[in-house]
């Protein structure tokens, strides 16, 4: 399980902020071939966002079929997806239909055709 969140740390009278997103992997059933993956974008990553979509291999990178992430009362965006175990999936978050952002806690990153990188989750 990978999880990371916002925190402030005081070191030598200075505050340092770590702001990231998080991924959580959870087996659905003991003998299931699926794993429930929860994606989360913290409020600090997209403080003014109205919508965040999860787009990737699991929906053929089709923005119109992007998974709408739900906004929590705390201002975070979350979505859970059942993914087949033993596979890797490339993905990104699309904020307000304009900005593509990566998951800082992804298992790895792969260069894409747009001279940027895609996040990868290994299930």
N, C-alpha and C positions, 0 to 999 in steps of 0.2 A: 504494500500500500504506500502510495506517495501522497503527501499532503504538505502544504506550505502556506503560510498566511502572512499578513502584514504585522510587523512589530517594530517598535522603536527601542533602541538600546543606547544607554548613556555610556560613553567611553571617553575618558579624559575630558569631561565636561562638554562633550559634543554629542549630538543626537544623530544617529544613523538610521535611516529607514530602509527596510527591505520590503519590497512590494513585488509579489508574484501571484501567479494563478495556481491552481492545484488540480490534481487528478487523484481519484480514488478508484481502485479496482477491487471488486468483490465477486467471489464465485456465487452464482445463482443457486445452484444445487450441486451436491457432491459429484454426481455423474453427468452433469450437464456439459455441453460443449460451448456454453455461453458464459460470458463474464459481464457483470453489470459495471460499467465505467461511468463515474460521475465527473463531469467537467465543471469547473468553477472559475469565474472571472471576478476578482475582487473589485469593489467599488473604486478603489484608488487607481486601478488600471484604466477604467473608463468612467470617470466620475460624472460626466454629463450625458452618458449614453442613454438612449431611449430603447434601443433594441440591440441584442447581440445574437448572432447566428453561429452555429457550429456547422462547418462545411468541411468535407473531406472525402476520402475513399469510400466511406460507408454510405454516401449519398451521391457518388459519382461526381463530386465537386459541382453539383448543380445548386446554384445559389437559390433558385426558386424552391428547391426541396431541402434547403438548409434547415437544420433543427433549431427551432426558436428556443432560446434559453430563457427561463423564467427569472424575472427580477424579484428578489426577496425584499422584505421590509428593510433589511440592512443595506440594500443597494447593490448586492452581489447578483450575478447572473449564474444560474445553474441549469444543467441538463444531464440526464442519465440516458445511456444508450447500452443496449445489450449487444456485445460484440463477440464474434467467434474466437475461441481460445486458439493459441498457436499461430496467430497471424499478427502482422504489423499493419497499422493504419496511419496514413498521412492525414493531417488536418490543420485547420487554422480557425481563428475566430474572426467573424466579420462584424464590425461595430458600425451601427447606423448605416449600413450599406455602402460605407466609404473606406474605412480603414481595416486592413488585414493585420491581425496580430498573432504572434506565436505564443504557445504555452511554454513558459520558462522552465517548467519542471517536466518537460517531455522526456521520454526515454532516450531520444536522439533527434537529430535534425538532418534533413536531406535537402540539398540544393534543388531548386525548381527552375522551370523555364523562364521565370521572370527575374532572374538574377537575385533572388532572395532564397529563403529556406522555408520548408514546411516542417511543422512539428510532427513527431512520430510517436505513437504509443504502441508498445509491444504487449499483447494480451496473452 
